[in-house]
């Protein structure tokens, strides 16, 4: 599924913050502390026409998404507006927004800072982005969350979603799933598809709300119908897995394709998997590899892992263990637990690459501590046999028990064997986790 999303204050951002995707906005509440367009002069009006966000009050229909922004034109017109009407907080916020979108964050900061001090919620939200990501300013999660909170409490929908995410993951504030869900819902009800997908994930996982796959389906559907890529991926996954709804792989493939066409990395990966396996589409390894490769090159650890398996096994490509190890390593370093397991196994087994128990232990422990039962079983195997560590049956039993509690059959067999014949050797861990 697609992770919870935040921090793009308008549709389809050129910038991708926190490693994730674009969004689409339909409405917003008020823009506090700024001169209204009715009182503004011609220069500010001209700036507003090309730079206002569709989340700002009065600009729901005329506001311009970041992806559709003519940055050069916006900067030219809004600089003129700021020169002619330096008291206009809106003009400063809009110019700051354009400079931020143009990656000129250091030039954007003083404009946004001045507008935010005057109560402009668009500026507050963007400063929240900058401080949360260390984008042109020293990273400060607490200050970023505070800017989100201030804008959210004044009704600014994108900030409500971002503040919800800060609460969800405890970024700069104490983790609070109930409050996170409340802010996601408020933003979703104002038409922020990113928030629709996030509250859907809360219902799907039962975080801060009662678990309810039908409610999740409803929110994902609303986001997908608006064209939000994350909603399309999450809805596609529900159709793929039959999570609370009938399985429909054709519909899942269609949704993944829509998301992939928008550049969504999870959409690319999932569609690649469908092409690899012939699920909902005709099997086509060339398309699968192309989609995996594009997503992998753009940093998606899951796609790197999936592509590594193909190179290791020589499926659709010539076998290339060096390429596989490179991809597994990138994915493992990116936090993909299955890649950590598979990379660890390559080093433990030593049949395709030189045996290295230290590296095998490193990656296996990382995945085991993340809670994956196969990694826990494999770590038990290393401790039982003293591979890379001092043999320790007590520690081996600990990891086997953790894996067995999750239903891992290998670990269950190992515990039974230890109870019956503690001196016998483990037959070893299973290979790849896909």
Phi, psi and omega in degrees: 000167176275137179296166173296149191233159182208202160026052156227119193279359180203173190300144165049055190297144170295326182268146177239109186264144178067016176084012185235211206245182183270170182218183182218134181240145183244328184207170177202178179262227188266158171252103189277154170069022181232153176293139180281159181296334180294330182264354185280158176277182184298323182293319179291321177299319179295322177296315181300322184297334183247351191232343185295147178275143177291355176272350183275144180300130180092351182238017182302323182265331185257349182299154185249128176289155181298322182293334180264000184290133170274091192301315181300317180293318180299313182298319180296310183290321183283330172297320177297318179298318180293322178293318184281329181227073185295347177277351184281109177291327178298314181299320178295317180296319181292319177295319177299320178299316181293318179295320176299316180293334179270012179067016176266062189293325181293327176282331179289325189304307183299326178293313180292322179297317179295316181294320180295321177299332177273001176100012182282118187285331175300316179294319178302315182297317180292323175294325174302317176301313186295315181288325180295324184258000184062040187262092181085355178219161175299137181297131182210094184296323181294316179293320177300314179296325180294320176297317177300314182300313182299316179289323180296317182293340177266009170095009183278112192299314180300323179291328176299318177294316181293323177292323175301319180292322177300318178291322182300315185254004179065042180264096179086354177217165177293137180296132182207099184295324182296313179293323178301313180298322181297316181288322175302315182297318180299317178292320180297319180292341175270002172098020178271107183301325178302319178288326176301316179294321182291317178291329174299319178294325178295318177294322181295321184266351182069041180253114179078351177216164175293139179299129186206093182298332179290319176296320177300314179302317181298316180290319178299321180296316179300316180294318182295320181295332176283344180104013181284125186294321180293321176297322178296317180295313182294322177292320177300321179294324177296317178293324179295316186269347185067039182278090180084355178221161178297143176299136178210087186289333177295316178293321178299316180298319179298317181292319178297321180296318178298318180292318180297322180295339176270000180089011180288124187293322178291325175299317177298312182299312184293322176293322175301319178297319178298318178293323179298317185263352184070042180258116178073352178215165174288134182302134181207098185293329178298316179292321179300312182294321180297317180291315176302315184296316181297315180293321179295316180297333179268006169102007181281115185297322181298319178292323176299317178297313182296322179290324178300320179300318180296317179290325178294317184270348183069041179260112180080351178217163174292138179304135181210091185293327178296317177295320179298314180297319178301314181291317177302317182295315178299317180294318180296318178293335177275002175096007179283110188297320181296326176291323177299317179296311184293322177294318177301319180295321178301317180288324181291316185285321177065025179267334182250335176224163179303137180296136180209093184294330180296315178291320177301317178296318182302307185286325179292317178299319181301315180288324179295318180292339174280352173101008182282127186296324179295320178294321178298318176299315183293324178292322174301319178301317180295318180289324180297321186261356180069038178266107180084352180216168171289131181304134185208100183292330178295314178292321177301314180298321179303312182288323176298319181295320177298317180292318181297325180296339177262009175090012181290117186293323178300317180293321178299316178296321181294320178296319179297319180292319178298322180293326185269324184209077187298343181273348183284157184270147175290142180286353174106163182283157175282156181276195200334141170255125184252000000 
